Amino acid sequence: MHILIADDDPVVSDVVRRYLERDGFAVTVVGDGAAATAVLAGPRAVDLAVLDVMMPAPDGIALCRDIRANAAAGPGLPVVLLTALGEEEDRVTGLEAGADDYVTKPFSPRELALRVQSVLRRTGGAATRAPATVRSGPLTVDPGACAARLDDREIATTRREFDLLHHFITHPDEVFGRAELLEQVWGWQFGDLSTVTVHVKRLRAKLGPGNPIETVWGRGYRWSGWGSR
């Protein structure tokens, strides 16, 4: 698999590159958003991008938004953000931009390598589930193709969003707390619960008014019936 690392700190990039190469990945390292954009548009497919939030323009968040908005660049490309910003609002901004995960600096290079593997496992997991198509009202979810359609419209989702959607639709009327979703969908025993909040918010926006993701106050979320649309 081919990993793109875009970070203007050459020391960080080199250490992370060596860890990932030791794990068997092919790695391309660039120092700014413009070079990262060129790699993403190039002939060699990228399987995951690690983007520094504070790198020269376009920064990691802007580039992540471009990836999600540009079908030619592969809107489903997994993205991990590197950020020195520790406030929850800054992390939420990255997740709302479409990131699948984030790692806060300073970090252990081994931690980042493990996060990359975790995201890629989730990517592979979505493709290797039983191919049975699942339906709920006007929504059709095909785990074999990693595709979702609402009426006759395809819904563009990130890999994490698709995994969360598939989890909800296959567990109707069950209530899940954010910590439970973090463990069952992300595979994390611990982490920032705002990750779940942001992904639920993005799914609701993509499913539109009357979507079945219901907030059960004090408990979590539940996939219920479709309302008026």
Z-matrix of the N, CA and C atoms (Angstrom, degrees):
N
C 1 1.460
C 2 1.523 1 110.46
N 3 1.330 2 115.03 1 150.76
C 4 1.462 3 121.83 2 -174.49
C 5 1.533 4 109.98 3 -109.29
N 6 1.343 5 115.76 4 120.06
C 7 1.460 6 122.12 5 -179.10
C 8 1.522 7 109.60 6 -109.29
N 9 1.326 8 116.80 7 132.79
C 10 1.464 9 122.44 8 173.57
C 11 1.515 10 108.83 9 -101.03
N 12 1.351 11 116.78 10 127.74
C 13 1.459 12 122.36 11 173.54
C 14 1.518 13 108.04 12 -114.51
N 15 1.329 14 116.71 13 121.25
C 16 1.465 15 121.76 14 178.47
C 17 1.520 16 108.30 15 -119.47
N 18 1.334 17 116.55 16 104.88
C 19 1.464 18 122.27 17 -176.66
C 20 1.523 19 107.56 18 -153.63
N 21 1.335 20 117.22 19 134.76
C 22 1.456 21 119.67 20 -178.34
C 23 1.521 22 113.20 21 -84.81
N 24 1.323 23 118.08 22 3.86
C 25 1.462 24 121.84 23 174.63
C 26 1.521 25 108.16 24 -98.86
N 27 1.350 26 118.40 25 103.32
C 28 1.473 27 119.98 26 -174.71
C 29 1.519 28 113.35 27 -65.42
N 30 1.320 29 117.95 28 -28.14
C 31 1.463 30 120.29 29 179.53
C 32 1.528 31 109.80 30 -66.96
N 33 1.341 32 116.25 31 -48.64
C 34 1.463 33 120.87 32 178.29
C 35 1.519 34 110.28 33 -60.18
N 36 1.329 35 116.44 34 -47.75
C 37 1.463 36 120.60 35 -177.12
C 38 1.521 37 111.81 36 -60.16
N 39 1.340 38 116.40 37 -42.05
C 40 1.467 39 119.57 38 -177.29
C 41 1.524 40 111.36 39 -67.12
N 42 1.332 41 117.25 40 -42.17
C 43 1.460 42 119.77 41 -179.91
C 44 1.530 43 110.48 42 -64.89
N 45 1.342 44 116.28 43 -45.35
C 46 1.466 45 119.89 44 179.65
C 47 1.526 46 110.29 45 -63.04
N 48 1.333 47 116.07 46 -42.11
C 49 1.473 48 119.81 47 178.92
C 50 1.523 49 110.97 48 -56.00
N 51 1.344 50 117.29 49 -45.28
C 52 1.461 51 120.61 50 -177.81
C 53 1.529 52 111.80 51 -64.88
N 54 1.329 53 116.12 52 -38.50
C 55 1.470 54 119.12 53 177.24
C 56 1.527 55 110.96 54 -63.57
N 57 1.341 56 116.03 55 -45.20
C 58 1.463 57 119.28 56 -177.91
C 59 1.522 58 111.76 57 -68.68
N 60 1.315 59 116.84 58 -39.04
C 61 1.468 60 119.76 59 178.04
C 62 1.529 61 110.33 60 -65.52
N 63 1.326 62 117.07 61 -35.60
C 64 1.453 63 120.19 62 176.73
C 65 1.528 64 111.05 63 -63.28
N 66 1.349 65 115.90 64 -29.22
C 67 1.466 66 120.94 65 178.38
C 68 1.522 67 112.43 66 -84.31
N 69 1.336 68 116.91 67 1.87
C 70 1.456 69 120.75 68 174.88
C 71 1.514 70 116.23 69 98.20
N 72 1.342 71 117.88 70 7.24
C 73 1.456 72 121.04 71 179.70
C 74 1.529 73 111.02 72 -88.16
N 75 1.326 74 115.33 73 148.15
C 76 1.461 75 120.86 74 166.08
C 77 1.523 76 107.12 75 -86.27
N 78 1.328 77 118.31 76 134.96
C 79 1.454 78 122.05 77 -171.68
C 80 1.521 79 110.96 78 -129.11
N 81 1.319 80 116.28 79 132.68
C 82 1.463 81 122.87 80 170.45
C 83 1.518 82 107.90 81 -114.01
N 84 1.348 83 116.77 82 129.07
C 85 1.459 84 122.23 83 -178.72
C 86 1.518 85 109.70 84 -113.81
N 87 1.331 86 116.32 85 130.53
C 88 1.466 87 122.22 86 174.64
C 89 1.532 88 108.25 87 -132.07
N 90 1.340 89 116.45 88 165.31
C 91 1.449 90 119.94 89 -173.17
C 92 1.505 91 116.24 90 -109.05
N 93 1.338 92 118.53 91 -1.40
C 94 1.460 93 119.59 92 -179.66
C 95 1.523 94 110.49 93 -155.37
N 96 1.324 95 115.08 94 170.55
C 97 1.451 96 120.69 95 -176.39
C 98 1.511 97 114.31 96 -66.83
N 99 1.338 98 116.39 97 -33.90
C 100 1.464 99 119.17 98 -179.88
C 101 1.522 100 110.81 99 -64.78
N 102 1.327 101 116.35 100 -43.61
C 103 1.465 102 120.10 101 178.70
C 104 1.526 103 110.45 102 -66.41
N 105 1.342 104 116.89 103 -37.17
C 106 1.460 105 120.27 104 177.88
C 107 1.524 106 110.49 105 -63.61
N 108 1.328 107 116.71 106 -41.32
C 109 1.463 108 120.99 107 178.57
C 110 1.521 109 110.79 108 -60.36
N 111 1.343 110 116.47 109 -40.63
C 112 1.460 111 120.75 110 179.63
C 113 1.527 112 110.99 111 -64.72
N 114 1.328 113 117.57 112 -39.78
C 115 1.468 114 120.48 113 178.64
C 116 1.525 115 110.04 114 -65.38
N 117 1.338 116 116.72 115 -43.35
C 118 1.462 117 120.38 116 -179.14
C 119 1.525 118 111.93 117 -63.97
N 120 1.330 119 116.15 118 -30.39
C 121 1.468 120 120.51 119 179.79
C 122 1.524 121 112.34 120 -88.67
N 123 1.322 122 117.04 121 -4.11
C 124 1.454 123 121.64 122 -176.08
C 125 1.518 124 113.24 123 -78.73
N 126 1.333 125 115.66 124 -179.95
C 127 1.474 126 120.15 125 -174.45
C 128 1.519 127 114.18 126 -74.79
N 129 1.325 128 117.29 127 -21.08
C 130 1.467 129 119.28 128 -177.48
C 131 1.527 130 110.40 129 -91.17
N 132 1.317 131 116.93 130 122.30
C 133 1.458 132 120.84 131 -177.06
C 134 1.527 133 110.92 132 -66.46
N 135 1.330 134 115.44 133 141.26
C 136 1.458 135 122.63 134 175.64
C 137 1.525 136 107.94 135 -104.45
N 138 1.327 137 117.30 136 130.63
C 139 1.466 138 121.37 137 -178.31
C 140 1.517 139 112.79 138 -92.89
N 141 1.327 140 118.21 139 -22.04
C 142 1.466 141 122.77 140 177.31
C 143 1.516 142 108.27 141 -161.69
N 144 1.348 143 116.28 142 141.89
C 145 1.456 144 121.46 143 178.97
C 146 1.522 145 110.36 144 -116.86
N 147 1.336 146 116.13 145 131.34
C 148 1.459 147 123.09 146 173.25
C 149 1.521 148 106.50 147 -106.67
N 150 1.335 149 117.51 148 114.52
C 151 1.456 150 122.35 149 -171.24
C 152 1.520 151 111.03 150 -120.00
N 153 1.330 152 116.31 151 129.83
C 154 1.459 153 121.69 152 176.71
C 155 1.525 154 108.92 153 -80.47
N 156 1.314 155 116.59 154 128.25
C 157 1.464 156 121.24 155 -178.54
C 158 1.528 157 111.40 156 -61.66
N 159 1.333 158 117.56 157 -35.61
C 160 1.467 159 120.95 158 -172.55
C 161 1.525 160 113.67 159 -100.44
N 162 1.323 161 119.51 160 13.29
C 163 1.468 162 120.26 161 -179.75
C 164 1.530 163 110.34 162 -71.34
N 165 1.363 164 116.85 163 160.67
C 166 1.477 165 119.96 164 178.27
C 167 1.520 166 112.28 165 -56.21
N 168 1.315 167 114.54 166 152.84
C 169 1.461 168 123.48 167 -168.98
C 170 1.532 169 113.07 168 -55.28
N 171 1.365 170 114.05 169 145.09
C 172 1.465 171 125.49 170 -9.95
C 173 1.528 172 111.13 171 -70.73
N 174 1.328 173 115.98 172 138.98
C 175 1.462 174 119.13 173 -179.12
C 176 1.525 175 109.85 174 -71.33
N 177 1.331 176 115.59 175 177.04
C 178 1.460 177 119.51 176 -173.50
C 179 1.507 178 114.32 177 -60.81
N 180 1.329 179 116.69 178 -40.50
C 181 1.468 180 119.59 179 -179.00
C 182 1.526 181 110.30 180 -68.34
N 183 1.331 182 116.81 181 -44.04
C 184 1.467 183 119.83 182 178.99
C 185 1.522 184 111.15 183 -62.92
N 186 1.324 185 116.69 184 -41.13
C 187 1.462 186 119.81 185 179.89
C 188 1.529 187 111.01 186 -67.91
N 189 1.327 188 116.46 187 -38.06
C 190 1.467 189 119.74 188 176.66
C 191 1.530 190 110.60 189 -60.71
N 192 1.335 191 116.29 190 -43.38
C 193 1.465 192 119.84 191 177.32
C 194 1.525 193 110.90 192 -61.15
N 195 1.346 194 116.58 193 -41.29
C 196 1.462 195 120.36 194 179.15
C 197 1.527 196 110.75 195 -62.14
N 198 1.336 197 116.63 196 -41.44
C 199 1.463 198 120.85 197 179.39
C 200 1.523 199 110.13 198 -61.26
N 201 1.326 200 116.34 199 -45.25
C 202 1.473 201 119.89 200 -177.56
C 203 1.527 202 111.78 201 -68.45
N 204 1.343 203 117.28 202 -28.17
C 205 1.467 204 120.54 203 -176.71
C 206 1.521 205 112.87 204 -89.85
N 207 1.327 206 117.68 205 -16.24
C 208 1.449 207 121.50 206 -171.32
C 209 1.520 208 110.17 207 -110.22
N 210 1.329 209 116.55 208 105.27
C 211 1.457 210 120.86 209 -177.70
C 212 1.523 211 111.86 210 -60.56
N 213 1.350 212 117.58 211 -33.63
C 214 1.456 213 120.66 212 -178.72
C 215 1.517 214 111.55 213 -65.54
N 216 1.333 215 117.01 214 -28.71
C 217 1.463 216 120.79 215 -179.76
C 218 1.519 217 112.05 216 -84.50
N 219 1.319 218 117.54 217 -5.87
C 220 1.453 219 120.83 218 -179.88
C 221 1.510 220 111.93 219 87.72
N 222 1.347 221 118.92 220 82.11
C 223 1.465 222 121.26 221 -175.39
C 224 1.514 223 113.60 222 -63.67
N 225 1.344 224 118.10 223 -19.00
C 226 1.451 225 120.91 224 178.43
C 227 1.517 226 113.82 225 -90.16
N 228 1.332 227 118.11 226 4.58
C 229 1.457 228 121.53 227 -179.41
C 230 1.526 229 110.25 228 -59.74
N 231 1.330 230 119.10 229 124.87
C 232 1.467 231 119.82 230 177.00
C 233 1.522 232 111.23 231 -63.84
N 234 1.332 233 116.50 232 137.49
C 235 1.462 234 122.24 233 -178.48
C 236 1.526 235 109.49 234 -129.84
N 237 1.330 236 115.93 235 130.01
C 238 1.462 237 122.59 236 172.65
C 239 1.523 238 107.11 237 -115.05
N 240 1.326 239 116.95 238 126.16
C 241 1.456 240 121.27 239 179.51
C 242 1.522 241 110.95 240 -95.92
N 243 1.338 242 115.45 241 139.81
C 244 1.457 243 122.23 242 171.67
C 245 1.522 244 107.42 243 -104.61
N 246 1.312 245 116.99 244 125.90
C 247 1.461 246 118.79 245 -177.14
C 248 1.513 247 111.39 246 -140.45
N 249 1.328 248 115.65 247 140.80
C 250 1.463 249 121.43 248 173.33
C 251 1.515 250 110.06 249 -92.66
N 252 1.319 251 116.38 250 0.82
C 253 1.462 252 121.51 251 -177.89
C 254 1.519 253 108.93 252 -89.69
N 255 1.320 254 116.83 253 121.90
C 256 1.448 255 120.07 254 -172.83
C 257 1.510 256 115.00 255 -99.76
N 258 1.339 257 118.38 256 -9.52
C 259 1.454 258 119.61 257 -177.09
C 260 1.529 259 111.15 258 -72.52
N 261 1.335 260 115.60 259 145.66
C 262 1.462 261 120.21 260 -178.31
C 263 1.526 262 111.17 261 -58.34
N 264 1.331 263 117.56 262 -38.20
C 265 1.468 264 120.26 263 -178.66
C 266 1.519 265 110.98 264 -60.80
N 267 1.340 266 117.19 265 -37.97
C 268 1.459 267 120.65 266 179.61
C 269 1.524 268 110.92 267 -69.44
N 270 1.332 269 116.59 268 -39.02
C 271 1.462 270 119.54 269 178.13
C 272 1.531 271 110.47 270 -66.48
N 273 1.322 272 116.15 271 -39.75
C 274 1.462 273 120.42 272 178.69
C 275 1.521 274 110.42 273 -62.64
N 276 1.344 275 117.13 274 -39.88
C 277 1.462 276 120.81 275 178.27
C 278 1.522 277 110.61 276 -57.99
N 279 1.330 278 116.79 277 -42.32
C 280 1.458 279 120.12 278 178.31
C 281 1.509 280 112.49 279 -64.81
N 282 1.309 281 116.82 280 -41.76
C 283 1.464 282 120.12 281 179.09
C 284 1.522 283 111.29 282 -67.28
N 285 1.332 284 116.38 283 -38.80
C 286 1.468 285 119.68 284 178.46
C 287 1.522 286 111.18 285 -66.67
N 288 1.328 287 116.73 286 -25.06
C 289 1.468 288 119.96 287 176.82
C 290 1.524 289 111.31 288 -72.52
N 291 1.338 290 116.72 289 -12.66
C 292 1.454 291 120.23 290 177.17
C 293 1.508 292 115.04 291 113.05
N 294 1.346 293 117.67 292 9.09
C 295 1.464 294 119.85 293 179.88
C 296 1.526 295 110.68 294 -67.18
N 297 1.326 296 115.76 295 144.91
C 298 1.457 297 121.09 296 176.73
C 299 1.523 298 111.53 297 -84.32
N 300 1.323 299 116.49 298 -26.54
C 301 1.458 300 121.28 299 -178.85
C 302 1.522 301 107.57 300 -161.67
N 303 1.321 302 116.32 301 166.94
C 304 1.452 303 121.51 302 175.13
C 305 1.514 304 108.72 303 -145.52
N 306 1.330 305 115.45 304 153.18
C 307 1.460 306 122.16 305 176.12
C 308 1.520 307 106.97 306 -130.29
N 309 1.324 308 116.57 307 130.05
C 310 1.462 309 121.68 308 -176.45
C 311 1.519 310 110.63 309 -91.98
N 312 1.333 311 116.57 310 130.37
C 313 1.457 312 121.69 311 175.73
C 314 1.530 313 109.65 312 -77.28
N 315 1.338 314 117.66 313 147.92
C 316 1.476 315 127.04 314 -6.89
C 317 1.521 316 111.12 315 -73.51
N 318 1.316 317 116.10 316 146.93
C 319 1.458 318 120.26 317 -177.75
C 320 1.517 319 109.00 318 -136.74
N 321 1.316 320 115.28 319 161.32
C 322 1.457 321 121.41 320 172.91
C 323 1.525 322 108.61 321 -78.81
N 324 1.327 323 118.96 322 128.32
C 325 1.466 324 119.58 323 177.07
C 326 1.522 325 112.05 324 -55.67
N 327 1.333 326 116.49 325 -33.16
C 328 1.458 327 119.20 326 178.47
C 329 1.520 328 110.47 327 -67.08
N 330 1.347 329 116.90 328 -36.30
C 331 1.458 330 120.15 329 176.52
C 332 1.518 331 110.59 330 -59.99
N 333 1.340 332 116.46 331 -45.18
C 334 1.461 333 119.58 332 179.69
C 335 1.523 334 110.66 333 -62.76
N 336 1.329 335 117.23 334 -42.31
C 337 1.467 336 120.22 335 179.03
C 338 1.523 337 110.63 336 -60.01
N 339 1.329 338 116.61 337 -39.97
C 340 1.464 339 120.11 338 178.80
C 341 1.526 340 111.30 339 -68.41
N 342 1.340 341 116.88 340 -37.41
C 343 1.472 342 119.56 341 177.02
C 344 1.526 343 110.25 342 -63.87
N 345 1.332 344 116.88 343 -41.46
C 346 1.468 345 120.82 344 178.02
C 347 1.519 346 109.72 345 -59.57
N 348 1.330 347 116.61 346 -46.46
C 349 1.464 348 119.79 347 179.05
C 350 1.524 349 111.54 348 -62.09
N 351 1.343 350 116.50 349 -38.17
C 352 1.467 351 120.37 350 179.73
C 353 1.524 352 110.95 351 -63.24
N 354 1.342 353 117.18 352 -45.48
C 355 1.461 354 120.67 353 179.31
C 356 1.523 355 110.46 354 -63.31
N 357 1.323 356 117.17 355 -41.58
C 358 1.461 357 119.97 356 -179.93
C 359 1.523 358 112.01 357 -68.75
N 360 1.329 359 116.83 358 -32.64
C 361 1.467 360 118.59 359 174.97
C 362 1.514 361 110.84 360 -63.83
N 363 1.348 362 115.54 361 -40.75
C 364 1.457 363 119.29 362 177.78
C 365 1.525 364 110.03 363 -63.71
N 366 1.333 365 116.97 364 -38.01
C 367 1.464 366 121.23 365 177.61
C 368 1.512 367 110.41 366 -61.00
N 369 1.338 368 116.19 367 -47.85
C 370 1.466 369 120.50 368 178.73
C 371 1.503 370 111.81 369 -66.94
N 372 1.348 371 117.44 370 -36.22
C 373 1.456 372 121.42 371 -178.89
C 374 1.500 373 111.98 372 -61.79
N 375 1.346 374 117.01 373 -38.15
C 376 1.457 375 119.54 374 179.85
C 377 1.514 376 111.13 375 -65.10
N 378 1.351 377 116.33 376 -29.78
C 379 1.458 378 119.56 377 -176.45
C 380 1.523 379 112.62 378 -86.15
N 381 1.350 380 116.80 379 -19.24
C 382 1.449 381 118.12 380 -173.81
C 383 1.523 382 113.28 381 -106.85
N 384 1.328 383 117.54 382 3.12
C 385 1.459 384 119.56 383 174.92
C 386 1.527 385 110.25 384 -63.56
N 387 1.324 386 115.97 385 161.48
C 388 1.460 387 119.29 386 174.76
C 389 1.524 388 108.86 387 -54.32
N 390 1.339 389 117.60 388 135.11
C 391 1.450 390 120.76 389 -171.07
C 392 1.527 391 115.16 390 -77.04
N 393 1.313 392 118.26 391 9.76
C 394 1.460 393 119.88 392 -178.47
C 395 1.528 394 110.77 393 -61.40
N 396 1.314 395 116.29 394 130.14
C 397 1.461 396 121.84 395 177.92
C 398 1.529 397 109.32 396 -78.42
N 399 1.324 398 116.41 397 138.77
C 400 1.462 399 122.37 398 -178.83
C 401 1.522 400 108.31 399 -115.87
N 402 1.343 401 117.00 400 138.78
C 403 1.462 402 121.33 401 -179.13
C 404 1.514 403 110.69 402 -126.16
N 405 1.321 404 114.68 403 145.41
C 406 1.459 405 121.84 404 174.16
C 407 1.518 406 106.92 405 -146.69
N 408 1.335 407 116.76 406 108.46
C 409 1.458 408 119.76 407 -176.37
C 410 1.518 409 110.53 408 56.18
N 411 1.339 410 117.90 409 -127.66
C 412 1.465 411 120.56 410 -178.46
C 413 1.520 412 113.66 411 -83.05
N 414 1.339 413 117.28 412 1.59
C 415 1.459 414 121.19 413 -175.35
C 416 1.523 415 111.18 414 -99.04
N 417 1.336 416 116.16 415 133.32
C 418 1.459 417 122.97 416 174.81
C 419 1.517 418 108.53 417 -121.55
N 420 1.321 419 116.59 418 127.40
C 421 1.465 420 122.11 419 -179.72
C 422 1.519 421 108.47 420 -119.48
N 423 1.331 422 116.49 421 122.18
C 424 1.462 423 123.00 422 -178.94
C 425 1.521 424 108.58 423 -112.26
N 426 1.344 425 118.62 424 98.66
C 427 1.461 426 120.03 425 -177.59
C 428 1.518 427 113.42 426 -68.21
N 429 1.338 428 117.03 427 -26.47
C 430 1.455 429 119.04 428 178.04
C 431 1.518 430 112.12 429 -64.13
N 432 1.334 431 116.44 430 -40.00
C 433 1.467 432 121.97 431 179.60
C 434 1.522 433 112.47 432 -95.13
N 435 1.337 434 116.41 433 -4.27
C 436 1.470 435 122.02 434 -176.38
C 437 1.530 436 109.19 435 54.31
N 438 1.348 437 115.70 436 49.43
C 439 1.459 438 121.06 437 -175.24
C 440 1.525 439 110.12 438 -133.97
N 441 1.327 440 115.34 439 146.94
C 442 1.462 441 121.58 440 177.75
C 443 1.511 442 108.86 441 -132.20
N 444 1.354 443 116.42 442 138.40
C 445 1.460 444 121.68 443 179.14
C 446 1.526 445 109.28 444 -130.35
N 447 1.310 446 114.83 445 136.80
C 448 1.458 447 121.78 446 176.67
C 449 1.518 448 106.85 447 -113.60
N 450 1.339 449 117.38 448 113.04
C 451 1.464 450 121.70 449 -168.10
C 452 1.528 451 107.22 450 56.91
N 453 1.312 452 118.76 451 -118.58
C 454 1.466 453 120.41 452 179.34
C 455 1.517 454 112.08 453 -108.07
N 456 1.331 455 116.92 454 16.50
C 457 1.467 456 121.74 455 -177.31
C 458 1.512 457 110.59 456 -109.55
N 459 1.342 458 116.33 457 127.55
C 460 1.460 459 119.73 458 176.03
C 461 1.519 460 110.02 459 -76.10
N 462 1.327 461 116.36 460 138.02
C 463 1.459 462 122.26 461 178.41
C 464 1.519 463 108.60 462 -99.76
N 465 1.323 464 116.92 463 121.36
C 466 1.459 465 121.05 464 177.62
C 467 1.528 466 108.82 465 -80.80
N 468 1.322 467 117.03 466 119.92
C 469 1.459 468 121.65 467 -179.72
C 470 1.519 469 110.29 468 -128.28
N 471 1.324 470 115.79 469 152.86
C 472 1.455 471 119.66 470 167.77
C 473 1.522 472 108.08 471 -75.41
N 474 1.327 473 116.32 472 170.47
C 475 1.461 474 119.13 473 -179.46
C 476 1.527 475 110.83 474 -63.27
N 477 1.335 476 117.32 475 -40.42
C 478 1.461 477 120.50 476 179.49
C 479 1.531 478 110.79 477 -66.09
N 480 1.328 479 116.40 478 -41.83
C 481 1.460 480 119.74 479 178.79
C 482 1.525 481 110.23 480 -61.84
N 483 1.334 482 116.49 481 -41.48
C 484 1.468 483 119.22 482 -179.86
C 485 1.527 484 110.42 483 -64.59
N 486 1.336 485 116.79 484 -43.45
C 487 1.462 486 119.66 485 179.31
C 488 1.526 487 111.19 486 -60.72
N 489 1.339 488 116.48 487 -41.15
C 490 1.459 489 120.43 488 179.07
C 491 1.525 490 110.69 489 -66.46
N 492 1.336 491 116.74 490 -42.86
C 493 1.460 492 120.92 491 178.11
C 494 1.523 493 110.85 492 -61.58
N 495 1.320 494 116.90 493 -44.78
C 496 1.455 495 120.81 494 179.88
C 497 1.528 496 110.74 495 -63.30
N 498 1.321 497 116.77 496 -38.60
C 499 1.465 498 120.30 497 178.52
C 500 1.526 499 110.69 498 -63.19
N 501 1.331 500 116.22 499 -45.97
C 502 1.461 501 119.81 500 179.75
C 503 1.524 502 111.83 501 -61.41
N 504 1.329 503 116.44 502 -49.20
C 505 1.463 504 120.02 503 -171.97
C 506 1.524 505 111.59 504 -69.17
N 507 1.333 506 117.52 505 -24.87
C 508 1.458 507 120.37 506 178.98
C 509 1.529 508 112.45 507 -91.88
N 510 1.336 509 116.81 508 0.89
C 511 1.468 510 121.01 509 176.40
C 512 1.533 511 109.26 510 -131.97
N 513 1.320 512 117.91 511 59.24
C 514 1.465 513 120.13 512 -176.58
C 515 1.523 514 112.07 513 -62.21
N 516 1.317 515 114.68 514 142.21
C 517 1.468 516 123.59 515 174.98
C 518 1.534 517 114.34 516 68.18
N 519 1.329 518 117.79 517 4.42
C 520 1.465 519 120.35 518 174.91
C 521 1.528 520 109.33 519 -91.54
N 522 1.330 521 116.19 520 141.25
C 523 1.453 522 121.40 521 179.58
C 524 1.529 523 109.00 522 -97.04
N 525 1.338 524 115.89 523 129.38
C 526 1.458 525 121.85 524 178.98
C 527 1.522 526 109.49 525 -123.56
N 528 1.329 527 116.49 526 127.69
C 529 1.447 528 120.88 527 171.76
C 530 1.514 529 110.17 528 -74.29
N 531 1.331 530 115.66 529 164.92
C 532 1.463 531 119.13 530 -178.53
C 533 1.524 532 111.81 531 -62.68
N 534 1.324 533 117.39 532 -39.19
C 535 1.464 534 119.95 533 178.98
C 536 1.533 535 110.89 534 -63.93
N 537 1.340 536 116.69 535 -37.93
C 538 1.462 537 120.21 536 177.82
C 539 1.527 538 110.82 537 -64.81
N 540 1.324 539 116.89 538 -43.15
C 541 1.465 540 120.40 539 178.97
C 542 1.520 541 111.03 540 -65.41
N 543 1.331 542 116.51 541 -38.51
C 544 1.460 543 120.01 542 178.72
C 545 1.525 544 110.41 543 -60.91
N 546 1.324 545 116.14 544 -38.34
C 547 1.462 546 119.87 545 -179.24
C 548 1.526 547 111.60 546 -78.69
N 549 1.332 548 117.33 547 -43.26
C 550 1.461 549 119.94 548 -172.63
C 551 1.524 550 113.54 549 -81.42
N 552 1.330 551 117.87 550 -29.66
C 553 1.466 552 120.97 551 -179.19
C 554 1.527 553 111.43 552 -98.48
N 555 1.333 554 116.11 553 -45.07
C 556 1.466 555 120.37 554 -178.49
C 557 1.534 556 111.89 555 -85.26
N 558 1.343 557 116.25 556 -24.62
C 559 1.450 558 119.34 557 -175.99
C 560 1.511 559 113.57 558 78.51
N 561 1.347 560 116.57 559 20.47
C 562 1.463 561 121.45 560 -178.57
C 563 1.522 562 109.46 561 -101.97
N 564 1.330 563 116.37 562 135.56
C 565 1.450 564 120.61 563 174.11
C 566 1.526 565 111.58 564 -79.53
N 567 1.321 566 116.61 565 -21.69
C 568 1.460 567 121.78 566 177.85
C 569 1.518 568 107.92 567 -151.98
N 570 1.327 569 116.67 568 162.31
C 571 1.457 570 121.26 569 179.82
C 572 1.507 571 110.79 570 159.22
N 573 1.326 572 116.45 571 -179.95
C 574 1.456 573 122.85 572 -178.19
C 575 1.527 574 109.43 573 -77.59
N 576 1.328 575 116.20 574 117.20
C 577 1.470 576 120.35 575 -177.28
C 578 1.528 577 112.29 576 -66.43
N 579 1.338 578 117.59 577 -19.42
C 580 1.467 579 119.17 578 177.85
C 581 1.520 580 111.22 579 -64.78
N 582 1.337 581 117.33 580 -20.42
C 583 1.463 582 120.84 581 174.32
C 584 1.522 583 110.21 582 -56.25
N 585 1.324 584 116.66 583 -46.00
C 586 1.467 585 121.53 584 179.68
C 587 1.527 586 110.02 585 -66.29
N 588 1.328 587 116.61 586 -44.99
C 589 1.468 588 121.01 587 -178.93
C 590 1.517 589 111.36 588 -55.58
N 591 1.312 590 116.37 589 -46.09
C 592 1.473 591 120.77 590 -177.76
C 593 1.520 592 111.08 591 -66.72
N 594 1.335 593 117.28 592 -41.82
C 595 1.465 594 119.49 593 -179.55
C 596 1.526 595 111.57 594 -66.73
N 597 1.327 596 117.41 595 -37.37
C 598 1.466 597 120.27 596 175.56
C 599 1.528 598 109.97 597 -63.27
N 600 1.323 599 116.94 598 -43.28
C 601 1.457 600 121.14 599 179.00
C 602 1.528 601 111.41 600 -59.81
N 603 1.340 602 116.17 601 -42.30
C 604 1.464 603 119.60 602 -179.74
C 605 1.523 604 111.08 603 -67.65
N 606 1.329 605 117.11 604 -40.40
C 607 1.466 606 119.70 605 177.85
C 608 1.520 607 111.43 606 -62.53
N 609 1.327 608 116.91 607 -43.38
C 610 1.461 609 120.34 608 178.87
C 611 1.520 610 111.06 609 -59.24
N 612 1.310 611 116.88 610 -42.28
C 613 1.464 612 120.47 611 179.73
C 614 1.525 613 111.04 612 -63.40
N 615 1.317 614 117.27 613 -38.92
C 616 1.460 615 120.52 614 -178.10
C 617 1.530 616 112.30 615 -75.28
N 618 1.326 617 116.85 616 -31.32
C 619 1.464 618 120.20 617 178.29
C 620 1.522 619 112.42 618 -80.18
N 621 1.335 620 117.32 619 -23.22
C 622 1.454 621 121.34 620 173.95
C 623 1.517 622 113.69 621 86.52
N 624 1.337 623 116.54 622 -178.28
C 625 1.470 624 121.66 623 -178.46
C 626 1.522 625 112.15 624 -58.82
N 627 1.322 626 116.02 625 145.10
C 628 1.452 627 120.87 626 179.79
C 629 1.502 628 114.08 627 77.20
N 630 1.347 629 117.16 628 11.78
C 631 1.463 630 119.13 629 -179.04
C 632 1.535 631 110.25 630 -65.51
N 633 1.353 632 117.84 631 156.98
C 634 1.463 633 120.41 632 -171.13
C 635 1.529 634 115.42 633 -83.87
N 636 1.333 635 118.99 634 1.55
C 637 1.462 636 119.19 635 -177.71
C 638 1.520 637 108.56 636 -80.65
N 639 1.299 638 115.03 637 105.14
C 640 1.460 639 121.86 638 -175.22
C 641 1.526 640 110.26 639 -102.32
N 642 1.335 641 116.40 640 136.67
C 643 1.460 642 120.89 641 173.43
C 644 1.521 643 109.37 642 -85.38
N 645 1.321 644 115.64 643 124.26
C 646 1.465 645 121.35 644 175.57
C 647 1.525 646 105.85 645 -103.16
N 648 1.298 647 116.22 646 102.11
C 649 1.459 648 121.02 647 -169.65
C 650 1.517 649 112.11 648 -57.49
N 651 1.333 650 114.22 649 130.71
C 652 1.448 651 121.27 650 179.30
C 653 1.512 652 114.19 651 82.87
N 654 1.355 653 116.93 652 -5.06
C 655 1.467 654 119.69 653 -176.58
C 656 1.521 655 112.69 654 -126.42
N 657 1.338 656 118.36 655 -45.50
C 658 1.454 657 119.32 656 -179.06
C 659 1.512 658 112.51 657 151.51
N 660 1.341 659 116.22 658 -131.56
C 661 1.460 660 121.71 659 -174.80
C 662 1.521 661 110.13 660 -130.42
N 663 1.354 662 114.92 661 153.04
C 664 1.458 663 121.38 662 179.87
C 665 1.532 664 108.87 663 -142.12
N 666 1.338 665 115.95 664 139.59
C 667 1.465 666 121.70 665 173.85
C 668 1.529 667 106.78 666 -87.88
N 669 1.322 668 116.44 667 109.47
C 670 1.459 669 121.26 668 -177.32
C 671 1.529 670 110.10 669 -112.89
N 672 1.317 671 117.97 670 -161.75
C 673 1.457 672 120.96 671 -179.10
C 674 1.517 673 112.42 672 -76.24
N 675 1.316 674 115.15 673 161.06
C 676 1.475 675 120.80 674 178.56
C 677 1.510 676 109.32 675 -74.90
N 678 1.345 677 115.60 676 134.99
C 679 1.456 678 120.29 677 175.49
C 680 1.511 679 110.98 678 -91.61
N 681 1.320 680 116.05 679 -162.19
C 682 1.458 681 120.44 680 178.69
C 683 1.518 682 108.78 681 -70.46
N 684 1.325 683 115.97 682 134.86
C 685 1.460 684 120.31 683 -176.15
C 686 1.524 685 109.30 684 -121.75
